[in-house]
Amino acid sequence: MSTKDFLEKDYYKALGVAKDASGAEIKKAYRKLARELHPDKNPGDAKAEARFKEVSEAYDVLSDESRRREYDEARSLFGSGVPGSGFPGGFRPGAGTGAGTGTTFDLNDLFGQSGTRSNPGAGGLGDLFGGLFGGGRGGGTRPGRGSAPGASRGADVETEVTLDFPEAVQGVTVPLQLASPASCRTCGGNGARPGSAPRQCPACLGTGLITRNQGAFAFSEPCRECRGTGSVIDDPCPDCHGSGVTTQTRTITVKIPAGVADGQRIRLAGKGVPGQRGGPAGDLYVRVHVRSDDLFGRKGDDLTLVLPVTFPEAALGTTVRVPTVDGAVTLKIPAGTASGRTFRVRGRGVPKKSGSAGDLMVTVEVAVPKNLPAEARETLEKYAAAQPDDPRPHITAAVDERA
């Protein structure tokens, strides 16, 4: 993206948020728009695809604090104009320290240019724009060292996957099918017809910027020949029309780690939209949803299980086989166990990154039958009559006091 495009695009407007929006508000707005505009939901809709790219590009900048700060500073300095098209911020030739003193104010100092087209200087806004969108010395959106002129980082992509409870606890490998922009298979992503290649722009010599002198001032602006990319494609690829990117359906295998929680987001570096002009690909974020389970619940790294027992089992004690997510264990219920008591089975919970695991928390619940056979009822009545102790002496005493 050229410096001109960078300055003219309003990323806050693209996401529908205020300029002072918090990171959480920006993330929420992006997720909502990404779901609505995702190519999977809008197959063949070119407008939705273009809007999806715009939203992803906006989020890519505004979600990063340092890049957002650079973007805000550049917009504040130049407004929505383009360097070289006027005097930003009310600046006028002859005004300021250098006026009338023979001192020349050169906007090359801002853009890191040395005064010639072929020798861009270091630092300044040239590096700022180059670090963001390749408008400076051929740099892209964080393209890394050694990237081609005009290289830009691909956008991030987000998708969702739903897992069964045991899969989330134990981990699973799942295939994901994505329809998203990807590197053009015909040209390999360079935008040129097979058998040809982009060449260095002769006007800016690959810098993406042209310096023009206007009297005592020098102004830098995106090169019109290459649109700030630093390279020229004489014979564009017939499939991607020179962009280096086409919409493709691809299947990737994603390993979901053991112990993933509902709502957790997993980052797969370099699996997002491929970069342009040889720039690095964006990242793929997989948001995980976990179905509820009929047996188990979860509290942090511990699993929970409710174990119904009969009254004789709770009163006399017993040994019960209880399930875990990967087998079964034997649990001893001691005599006189009260309903609601919880037993801990160590190491049979959710695996941790350290290699250990949480525990299985088994809560005993005395099951009360709704219907009793006549023989069982008679036996139970005999037991009640023979009951030696009052199970609620403090309640009985309080009733007697208030009677």
C-alpha positions in Angstrom: 0.0 0.0 0.0 1.3 3.4 -0.9 1.7 6.3 1.6 -1.1 8.1 -0.2 -3.5 5.2 0.3 -2.4 4.9 3.9 -3.1 8.5 4.7 -6.5 8.5 3.0 -7.9 5.4 4.6 -9.9 5.8 7.8 -9.5 2.6 9.7 -11.7 3.7 12.5 -14.5 4.4 10.1 -13.9 1.0 8.5 -14.5 -0.8 11.8 -17.3 1.6 12.9 -15.5 2.7 16.1 -14.5 6.0 17.6 -10.9 7.2 17.5 -10.6 6.8 21.2 -12.0 3.3 21.2 -10.4 0.8 23.5 -8.7 -2.3 22.3 -11.6 -4.5 23.5 -14.1 -2.3 21.5 -11.9 -2.6 18.3 -11.7 -6.3 18.7 -15.4 -6.7 19.3 -16.2 -4.6 16.2 -13.8 -6.6 14.1 -15.1 -10.0 15.1 -18.7 -8.9 14.4 -17.8 -7.6 10.9 -15.5 -10.5 10.1 -18.3 -13.0 10.8 -20.8 -11.1 8.7 -18.4 -10.5 5.7 -16.4 -13.8 5.8 -16.2 -15.4 2.3 -17.7 -18.6 3.6 -20.9 -16.7 4.3 -20.8 -14.7 1.1 -19.6 -16.9 -1.7 -19.1 -15.1 -5.0 -19.9 -11.7 -3.4 -17.0 -9.4 -4.5 -18.2 -6.5 -2.5 -18.3 -8.5 0.7 -14.8 -9.9 -0.1 -13.5 -6.4 -0.6 -15.1 -5.2 2.6 -13.7 -8.2 4.5 -10.2 -7.3 3.3 -10.7 -3.7 4.3 -11.9 -4.7 7.8 -9.0 -7.1 8.2 -6.5 -4.5 7.1 -8.0 -2.0 9.6 -7.9 -4.4 12.5 -4.3 -5.4 11.6 -3.2 -1.8 12.3 -5.5 -0.8 15.1 -5.1 -3.9 17.2 -1.3 -3.3 17.5 -0.6 -0.5 19.9 2.6 0.7 18.3 1.3 0.6 14.8 -1.9 2.3 15.9 0.1 5.1 17.5 2.2 5.5 14.3 -1.0 5.6 12.2 -2.6 8.2 14.5 0.5 10.4 14.5 0.8 10.3 10.7 -2.9 11.2 10.3 -2.6 14.0 12.9 0.4 15.4 11.0 -1.0 15.3 7.5 -4.7 14.9 8.1 -6.2 13.0 5.2 -4.0 14.7 2.6 -0.9 13.4 0.9 2.6 14.7 1.5 3.5 17.0 -1.4 -0.1 18.0 -2.2 -0.2 20.9 0.2 1.1 22.3 3.5 -0.3 20.3 6.4 -1.3 21.8 9.7 -1.4 25.4 8.4 2.4 25.3 7.6 3.4 28.0 5.1 6.6 28.5 3.2 8.7 31.1 4.9 7.1 30.6 8.3 8.9 29.2 11.3 12.6 29.2 12.2 14.0 29.1 8.8 12.1 32.0 7.3 14.2 34.9 6.2 17.4 33.4 7.6 18.5 31.4 4.6 17.7 28.1 6.3 15.8 25.7 4.2 13.1 23.4 5.6 13.2 20.1 3.7 10.4 17.7 4.1 12.9 15.0 3.0 13.9 15.2 6.7 10.5 13.9 7.6 10.4 11.1 5.0 14.0 10.0 5.5 15.1 11.1 1.9 18.6 12.5 1.2 17.4 14.8 -1.5 17.7 12.4 -4.5 15.4 9.8 -5.8 18.0 7.1 -5.7 19.4 7.5 -2.2 16.7 7.5 0.5 18.0 8.4 4.0 17.4 6.5 7.2 14.7 7.2 9.8 11.8 9.7 9.6 8.3 9.1 8.3 9.7 7.1 5.4 10.5 4.3 7.9 7.1 4.8 9.6 5.2 4.3 6.4 7.6 1.6 5.2 7.1 -0.3 8.4 3.3 -0.1 8.0 2.5 -0.5 4.3 5.5 -0.4 2.2 5.2 3.3 1.3 8.7 4.1 2.3 11.8 2.4 1.0 9.9 -0.5 -0.4 9.0 -1.9 3.0 5.7 -3.7 3.6 3.6 -4.2 6.7 6.2 -5.7 8.9 7.6 -7.7 6.0 10.9 -8.5 7.7 14.4 -7.9 6.4 15.1 -8.9 2.8 11.6 -8.5 1.5 10.9 -7.3 -2.0 10.0 -3.6 -2.7 6.4 -3.0 -2.0 6.0 -6.1 0.1 3.2 -6.0 2.6 2.0 -8.4 5.3 -1.1 -10.4 4.8 -4.2 -9.9 6.9 -5.1 -12.1 9.8 -8.0 -14.6 9.5 -10.3 -15.9 12.2 -12.4 -19.0 12.1 -14.3 -21.2 14.7 -14.4 -24.9 15.6 -16.7 -26.8 17.9 -15.3 -29.8 20.0 -16.8 -32.4 22.2 -15.9 -32.2 25.8 -13.5 -35.1 25.8 -11.7 -33.8 22.7 -11.1 -30.4 24.4 -9.7 -32.1 27.5 -7.5 -34.6 25.8 -6.6 -32.6 22.6 -7.5 -33.4 19.0 -6.3 -32.8 15.5 -9.1 -31.4 13.2 -9.2 -30.4 9.5 -10.5 -26.9 8.8 -11.7 -25.8 5.3 -11.2 -22.1 4.7 -12.2 -19.9 1.8 -10.0 -16.9 1.9 -7.5 -14.9 -0.1 -4.4 -16.9 -0.8 -1.2 -16.6 -2.8 -2.0 -17.0 -6.5 -0.9 -20.4 -7.7 -0.4 -19.3 -11.2 2.3 -16.6 -10.5 3.4 -17.7 -7.1 2.3 -14.5 -5.6 4.5 -12.0 -7.5 1.7 -10.7 -9.7 3.5 -11.3 -13.0 2.5 -13.7 -15.8 4.5 -17.0 -15.5 7.8 -16.6 -17.4 8.1 -12.9 -16.5 8.8 -11.1 -13.3 8.3 -7.6 -11.8 11.0 -5.1 -12.4 12.3 -2.3 -10.4 10.5 1.0 -11.0 12.7 3.2 -13.1 11.1 6.4 -11.8 11.7 5.9 -8.1 14.4 3.2 -8.4 12.5 0.9 -6.1 11.9 3.3 -3.2 8.2 3.9 -3.8 8.7 7.7 -3.3 9.5 10.6 -5.6 11.1 13.8 -4.3 10.1 17.1 -6.0 11.7 20.4 -5.4 9.5 23.5 -5.2 11.6 26.5 -4.7 13.3 26.3 -1.3 11.3 23.2 -0.3 11.5 19.5 -1.3 8.4 17.3 -1.0 8.1 13.5 -1.1 5.1 11.7 -2.5 4.2 8.2 -3.6 5.6 7.3 -7.0 2.8 7.5 -9.6 4.5 5.0 -11.9 4.5 2.1 -9.4 1.8 3.5 -7.0 4.3 3.4 -4.2 5.2 -0.3 -4.5 8.7 0.2 -5.9 8.2 -2.3 -8.7 6.4 -2.4 -12.1 4.6 -5.4 -13.6 4.6 -5.2 -17.4 2.7 -8.4 -18.0 0.2 -9.0 -15.1 -0.9 -12.6 -14.2 -4.2 -13.4 -16.0 -5.6 -15.0 -12.8 -4.9 -12.5 -10.1 -4.5 -9.4 -12.4 -1.3 -8.4 -10.8 -2.4 -8.5 -7.2 -0.7 -11.8 -6.4 -3.7 -13.0 -4.5 -6.8 -15.0 -5.4 -9.7 -16.4 -3.3 -9.1 -20.1 -2.8 -10.6 -22.9 -0.7 -8.0 -24.7 1.3 -7.9 -27.4 3.9 -5.5 -27.2 6.8 -4.9 -29.5 9.7 -5.0 -27.9 13.1 -3.7 -29.5 16.3 -5.9 -28.4 19.2 -3.8 -28.7 22.5 -5.1 -30.7 25.4 -7.0 -28.7 28.0 -8.3 -26.0 25.7 -11.1 -24.0 27.3 -14.4 -22.9 25.8 -14.0 -19.5 24.0 -10.2 -19.8 23.9 -8.4 -18.5 20.7 -5.5 -20.4 19.2 -3.0 -18.5 17.0 -1.4 -20.3 14.0 1.4 -18.0 12.8 1.7 -17.6 9.0 -1.5 -19.4 8.2 -3.6 -16.3 7.4 -3.8 -14.3 4.2 -0.5 -14.4 2.2 1.4 -11.2 1.9 1.7 -9.2 -1.3 4.9 -8.9 -3.3 6.7 -11.5 -1.2 5.6 -10.1 2.2 4.9 -12.5 5.1 1.5 -14.1 5.5 -0.9 -13.1 8.3 -1.9 -15.3 11.2 -4.9 -17.7 11.5 -6.9 -17.5 14.8 -9.1 -20.4 15.7 -11.7 -19.8 18.3 -12.7 -22.9 20.1 -16.2 -23.8 21.3 -16.7 -26.8 23.6 -20.0 -28.7 23.8 -21.3 -29.4 27.3 -21.0 -33.0 28.6 -23.7 -35.2 30.3 -21.3 -36.4 33.0 -18.5 -34.0 33.5 -18.2 -30.3 34.4 -15.1 -28.2 34.6 -13.6 -25.7 37.1 -10.3 -24.5 35.9 -8.0 -27.5 35.6 -10.3 -29.8 37.6 -13.2 -31.9 36.3 -16.4 -32.3 38.4 -18.7 -35.3 38.6 -21.9 -35.9 40.6 -22.1 -39.6 41.8 -25.6 -40.8 43.0 -25.5 -43.4 45.8 -28.2 -45.2 47.7 -28.8 -44.5 51.4 -27.5 -47.9 52.4 -24.3 -47.3 50.4 -23.8 -43.9 52.1 -24.6 -45.3 55.6 -22.7 -48.6 55.4 -19.9 -47.6 52.9 -19.2 -49.1 49.5 -16.7 -49.2 46.6 -17.8 -47.7 43.3 -16.3 -47.5 39.8 -16.5 -44.0 38.4 -15.7 -42.8 34.9 -13.0 -40.4 33.8 -12.4 -38.9 30.4 -9.9 -41.6 29.5 -11.1 -44.7 31.5 -12.4 -45.5 35.0 -11.2 -45.5 38.5 -12.3 -47.2 41.8 -13.6 -44.8 44.5 -14.1 -45.9 48.1 -17.1 -44.4 49.8 -16.6 -44.7 53.6 -19.4 -45.5 56.0 -21.4 -42.5 57.2 -20.8 -40.4 54.1 -23.1 -37.4 54.0 -24.8 -36.3 50.8 -22.8 -33.5 49.2 -19.4 -34.7 50.4 -16.7 -34.3 47.6 -13.9 -36.7 47.0 -10.7 -35.8 45.1 -9.2 -38.2 42.5 -5.8 -36.8 41.9 -4.4 -36.4 38.4 -7.6 -37.4 36.5 -8.6 -33.8 35.5 -7.5 -31.5 32.7 -3.8 -31.8 31.4 -1.6 -28.7 32.1 1.2 -27.2 30.1 3.6 -28.3 32.8 2.9 -32.0 32.1 0.8 -32.6 35.2 -3.0 -32.6 35.3 -5.8 -31.3 37.5 -8.0 -33.5 39.6 -11.4 -35.2 39.3 -13.8 -33.9 42.0 -16.5 -36.4 42.7 -19.5 -35.2 44.8 -21.7 -37.8 46.4 -25.4 -37.3 46.2 -27.8 -39.6 48.1 -30.5 -40.7 45.8 -34.0 -40.8 47.3 -36.5 -43.1 45.6 -39.8 -41.6 44.6 -41.8 -44.9 44.9 -41.1 -47.6 47.5 -42.4 -51.2 47.3 -44.5 -52.2 50.3 -41.8 -54.4 51.8 -39.2 -51.7 51.5 -41.4 -49.2 53.0 -42.2 -51.4 56.0 -38.5 -52.0 56.5 -37.7 -48.3 56.3 -40.4 -47.5 58.9 -38.9 -50.0 61.3 -35.5 -48.3 60.7 -37.0 -44.9 61.5 -38.6 -46.2 64.7 -35.2 -47.7 65.8 -33.3 -44.5 64.9 -31.4 -43.8 68.1 -30.3 -40.2 67.5 -32.1 -37.0 66.5 -30.4 -35.8 63.2 -31.4 -32.2 63.9 -31.2 -31.5 67.7 -30.5 -27.8 67.3 -33.6 -27.4 65.1 -35.8 -29.3 67.6 -34.5 -27.2 70.4 -35.3 -24.0 68.6 -38.8 -25.2 67.9 -39.4 -26.1 71.5 -38.2 -22.6 72.6 -40.7 -20.9 70.2 -43.6 -23.2 70.9 
